[in-house]
Amino acid sequence: MHGMTKREFQITDPAEITRILDTAKVLRLGLAVDNEPYIVPMNYGYTMEDGKLTLYLHSAVRGKKLDMLRKNPNVFFELDCDHVPFEGKVPCQYGLAYSSVMGKAKAVFVEDVEEKMTAMSVLMKTQIGREFTFNERLVSIVAVIRLDVSEFTAKHRPIPENLR
């Protein structure tokens, strides 16, 4: 991945990265097969252990994104939050302040029942903020995808100083 253009916007503080991951709620998953790009919004769960980010997604057991992931498990993801529109004196000064996390990952279909139950609990904790327990029957009707993140960046685009 190329470095961030506006380094002053980069976030490296783990607590702030975690706050963004806790706040965003929707991840956009970018896939590509046979020169066909595809982006799909999804709910997610995550773990962050020793700076290693792992994301969990769930899905119906059939569909276009699953077919594409089987052909090419290399994905890109993006999630964002803290949206605050701002105005300027001229049209090109208008914009949107936001925080985001984006990166590269390899998608892995989770088949192990224990890992699926854990992944779904992590997903619900991220989305709802409460602990949920899943049994084998509940996870048997969904596909669970683990994104093993190889690299990611976090960013905060603030309202420009001269417009505050």
N, C-alpha and C positions, 0 to 999 in steps of 0.2 A: 504494500500500500504506500502511496506517495505521502510525504509529510504534509502536515496541515499548512496551508498557505498563510493564514493569519495566526501565527504562533501566540500572539497575545490573548487570543480567545481560548486556547487549549486549557483543559482542566486535567490536572494530575492528582488532585487530592482524592484519595479513595472514598472518603465520607461523602464528598459531593457527587462522585460518580454513582455511588450507591443510592443517594437521594434521587438522582435522575432515573435510575433503574426502577426505583420504588414508585415514582410519580407517573411515568409515561403511559403505561398500561397497554399501548398498541405498538407492535413492532412491525415494520415493513420488511418482508423477506424477499430478496431479489434472487431470482433463479435464471438460468439460461441453458437451453438445449438446442443444438442445431441452429445456432444463430438467431434463436427466438428468445428475447428477453421476456420476463414475466415478474410482476411484483404483486404480492398479496399481503394485506394487513392481517395480523394475527395477535391474539392475546399470548402472553408468555409468562414464564417463571424464570428465575435465575438463581444461581449460586455464585458467590465470589469468594474464593479461598486462595489466600496467598497471592493475590493479584490475578488469579486465573478465573476468567469469566466463562461460565457454562450457562447456556440458555435452553429452556425446555418449551416445546410447542405441542399442541395436541390438534388432532384433525379427525375428520371422518376417515374410514379405512380405505376409501377409494377416491380418486379425483386427479385432476390435472397436475396439481403441485406435487403429489406423491409420485406420479409417473415421471415427472421431470426430475425429482430428487433421486429416483432410482437410476436415471441415466447420467445425472451429473450432481453429485452431492456437495460440490463446492458452491457456497452461497455468500451473499453479502446481506447485511442487515442494517437497519437504521431505526432509531426510535427518538422521539423528541417530546418536549414539554415546556412549561413556563412561557407560553406564547403571550407576548405583549406587543400589540401594534403601536407604532409611533409615527408622528407626522413631522414633516420638515417644512422649511420655507418654500422649497420648490419640489416638484414631483419626485425627482430622483433621490431626495433625502428621506422619503417615506420608507418604512421597512417594518421588520418584525424582530423583536428580541426573542431569543429562545435558548434552550439547552438541549444538547443531543449526545447520543452515543451511537457510533457506527463502526462496523468492522467486518472482517472475513471469518468464515467458519466452515467446518465440514459437518454436514448433516448425517446423523446416524439414527437409524430406526431402532428404537428400544424394544427388544423382544422379551427380556427378562421381566417377569411379573413383579418382583420386588422393586426393581428399578423403576418400572412404570408407575407403581403405586407411590413411590417416593417422588418421582417427577411430577405427578399430578398434584400431590400435596404441596410441593414447592410452587407450582403454577398458581394454585388457589391462594396460597399465602401471599404471593406477589400481587395478585389481582384484587383480593378481598381483604387481606390483612388479618385473616384468622386461620387457625389450624383446621384442616379437614383430613379425615381418614378415608382411604379408598380400599375397597376389597377387590379380589381377583375378577369378580363378575363385572364390576363397574369399569375396570380398565380393559376388559376384553373387547369392548365395543368401540374403542378409540385407537387411533394410531398415535404413538408418542414419538416425537422427534427430539433428539438431543443435538444442540449445536455446540460442537467443540470449537470454541473461538480461538483462532491462532493469533489474531491481532485486532486491536480496537483503539479508537480515539474518542475522547469526550471533549465537548466544546460548549462554551457559553457565548452567545452573541448578545452583548448588552445594548441598551439604548445609548446611542452616541452621547458623549459628554456635552457637546454643544447643543443638544436637543432636550436635555433634562430640565 
